[in-house]
Amino acid sequence: MHILVTGGAGFIGSHTVDALLKKGHRVRILDNLQPRVHPKGIPSYIPPDAEFVKGDVRERVDWEKALKGIEVVYHLAAYQDYMTDFSTFFHVNAVSPALLLEIIVAKGIPVKKIIFASSQAVYGEGKYRCGTHGDFFPAPRPLAQLERAEWEMRCPACNSEATWQFTDETALSPHTSYAISKYTSELAFINLGRRYGIPTVGLRYSITHGPRNSFYNAYSGICRIFSQRLMNDQAPVVFEDGLQKRDYINVGDIVRANLLALDEPRADWEVFNVGGGKAVSVIEFAHILSRAMGKEIQPLISGEFRFGDTRHTVSDISKLKRLGWEPRVPLEETVRSYVEWLSGQGDARGGFYQDADQEMRRGKIIMKAHRP
Ligand SMILES: NC(=O)c1ccc[n+]([C@@H]2O[C@H](COP(=O)([O-])OP(=O)(O)OC[C@H]3O[C@@H](n4cnc5c(N)ncnc54)[C@H](O)[C@@H]3O)[C@@H](O)[C@H]2O)c1
């Protein structure tokens, strides 16, 4: 098949491109080489067998050029970080699906399927359980609570501490501009796709790791931020108390989910969590990473927090498992492969996290609690 991968120069996109080529598909990439991700231009890992179209998913002419002869689209291009340029998230992440569908419908392009990247971020704080009042989906923790260094979620009915639960696909509560824009893209793809007979599949990835995860963009992704600090013999700075739970997934496992979505008609017009299936605290992650890097540096609990972070977010992956997928790569191996790749990157030590860190402080995204 002739397949278009938007964001195909990026981390997940490029691994998806490799896998599609390996399966014998023809692949075209549409990517604008966003400078924060690719400050040095086109990455050397782009295979010569893939056709590269430099273009922006916000631009009609670029889509029209990229869609010629295309049968399947993987829409992975996105704007993702923690900054306050809210409208950019919507322009890139929410308008581009509408534009893509608009062009397909207007020109009658016979696209057989669109597979698109969403995110675990659409759950916001996810699901919690109170021993007395049962399950609930909390609102984000108010700034005043975070400033008091009260990190855990409390039951809105009795104020007792609640326990996190694995979050399945049913209840959404996006609360960052990135998450809202991703959820909007889901609504467009699933509903307009069904209405116009274009099969669409949404994949809500958990935190994804592996080689090619651009270390230039240090606004998000603890692996890239922590590893750069460790490379410079600095302690990874852990926000809150470091006990926040996350689930992490290897990029190879993500790619297998991307491929499954293409071949599996039961996935059409559905969205699936694609996660590691295991809860790991930020401190545990920091230790796994230091071990992989051979550094005996303890994480630093700074008494700070990042406004907009969730407390615990762990995806329930049973829905995709029912279609025969499951994560295979242990976190230790994922981290090792990232570290190995990173150590072969000449300028990875460059301290890109420092600029990002300062900008997030200026933007009042990283703040200090009064009672660390
Ligand atoms: N990496 C993760 O942990 C993670 C988690 C959940 C969801 N996702 C989603 O997966 C997808 C891929 O993420 P990634 O980690 O590979 O990101 P990435 O930044 O490595 O790749 C994204 C690519 O999109 C391109 N791009 C950005 N804006 C564009 C635009 N306006 N027009 C054309 N191209 C543009 C960038 O140049 C880059 O090559 C994204 O949709 C992201 O939201 C990623």
PDBQT file of the ligand as one rigid body, heavy atoms in Angstrom, charges set to zero:
ROOT
HETATM    1  N1  LIG A 401       6.475  10.363  22.713  1.00  0.00    +0.000 N 
HETATM    2  C1  LIG A 401       5.496  10.178  23.594  1.00  0.00    +0.000 C 
HETATM    3  O1  LIG A 401       5.754   9.843  24.759  1.00  0.00    +0.000 OA
HETATM    4  C2  LIG A 401       4.058  10.343  23.168  1.00  0.00    +0.000 A 
HETATM    5  C3  LIG A 401       3.058  10.033  24.099  1.00  0.00    +0.000 A 
HETATM    6  C4  LIG A 401       1.721  10.193  23.728  1.00  0.00    +0.000 A 
HETATM    7  C5  LIG A 401       1.415  10.623  22.454  1.00  0.00    +0.000 A 
HETATM    8  N2  LIG A 401       2.401  10.921  21.573  1.00  0.00    +0.000 N 
HETATM    9  C6  LIG A 401       2.023  11.361  20.218  1.00  0.00    +0.000 C 
HETATM   10  O2  LIG A 401       2.717  10.574  19.276  1.00  0.00    +0.000 OA
HETATM   11  C7  LIG A 401       3.001  11.345  18.115  1.00  0.00    +0.000 C 
HETATM   12  C8  LIG A 401       4.464  11.274  17.788  1.00  0.00    +0.000 C 
HETATM   13  O3  LIG A 401       5.199  11.795  18.883  1.00  0.00    +0.000 OA
HETATM   14  P1  LIG A 401       6.788  11.764  18.942  1.00  0.00    +0.000 P 
HETATM   15  O4  LIG A 401       7.163  11.512  20.334  1.00  0.00    +0.000 OA
HETATM   16  O5  LIG A 401       7.303  10.914  17.865  1.00  0.00    +0.000 OA
HETATM   17  O6  LIG A 401       7.113  13.294  18.643  1.00  0.00    +0.000 OA
HETATM   18  P2  LIG A 401       8.295  13.971  17.816  1.00  0.00    +0.000 P 
HETATM   19  O7  LIG A 401       8.333  15.388  18.230  1.00  0.00    +0.000 OA
HETATM   20  O8  LIG A 401       9.536  13.163  17.891  1.00  0.00    +0.000 OA
HETATM   21  O9  LIG A 401       7.754  13.871  16.327  1.00  0.00    +0.000 OA
HETATM   22  C9  LIG A 401       6.744  14.698  15.846  1.00  0.00    +0.000 C 
HETATM   23  C10 LIG A 401       7.115  15.072  14.428  1.00  0.00    +0.000 C 
HETATM   24  O10 LIG A 401       6.080  15.916  13.929  1.00  0.00    +0.000 OA
HETATM   25  C11 LIG A 401       6.692  16.979  13.217  1.00  0.00    +0.000 C 
HETATM   26  N3  LIG A 401       5.795  18.131  13.250  1.00  0.00    +0.000 N 
HETATM   27  C12 LIG A 401       5.516  18.925  14.314  1.00  0.00    +0.000 A 
HETATM   28  N4  LIG A 401       4.657  19.890  13.950  1.00  0.00    +0.000 NA
HETATM   29  C13 LIG A 401       4.407  19.702  12.610  1.00  0.00    +0.000 A 
HETATM   30  C14 LIG A 401       3.627  20.394  11.677  1.00  0.00    +0.000 A 
HETATM   31  N5  LIG A 401       2.943  21.492  12.005  1.00  0.00    +0.000 N 
HETATM   32  N6  LIG A 401       3.590  19.928  10.406  1.00  0.00    +0.000 NA
HETATM   33  C15 LIG A 401       4.297  18.813  10.042  1.00  0.00    +0.000 A 
HETATM   34  N7  LIG A 401       5.082  18.136  10.905  1.00  0.00    +0.000 NA
HETATM   35  C16 LIG A 401       5.127  18.572  12.179  1.00  0.00    +0.000 A 
HETATM   36  C17 LIG A 401       8.012  17.251  13.922  1.00  0.00    +0.000 C 
HETATM   37  O11 LIG A 401       8.936  17.887  13.082  1.00  0.00    +0.000 OA
HETATM   38  C18 LIG A 401       8.432  15.832  14.321  1.00  0.00    +0.000 C 
HETATM   39  O12 LIG A 401       9.264  15.254  13.342  1.00  0.00    +0.000 OA
HETATM   40  C19 LIG A 401       2.504  12.753  18.418  1.00  0.00    +0.000 C 
HETATM   41  O13 LIG A 401       1.214  12.890  17.853  1.00  0.00    +0.000 OA
HETATM   42  C20 LIG A 401       2.421  12.791  19.922  1.00  0.00    +0.000 C 
HETATM   43  O14 LIG A 401       1.455  13.714  20.361  1.00  0.00    +0.000 OA
HETATM   44  C21 LIG A 401       3.730  10.785  21.897  1.00  0.00    +0.000 A 
ENDROOT
TORSDOF 0
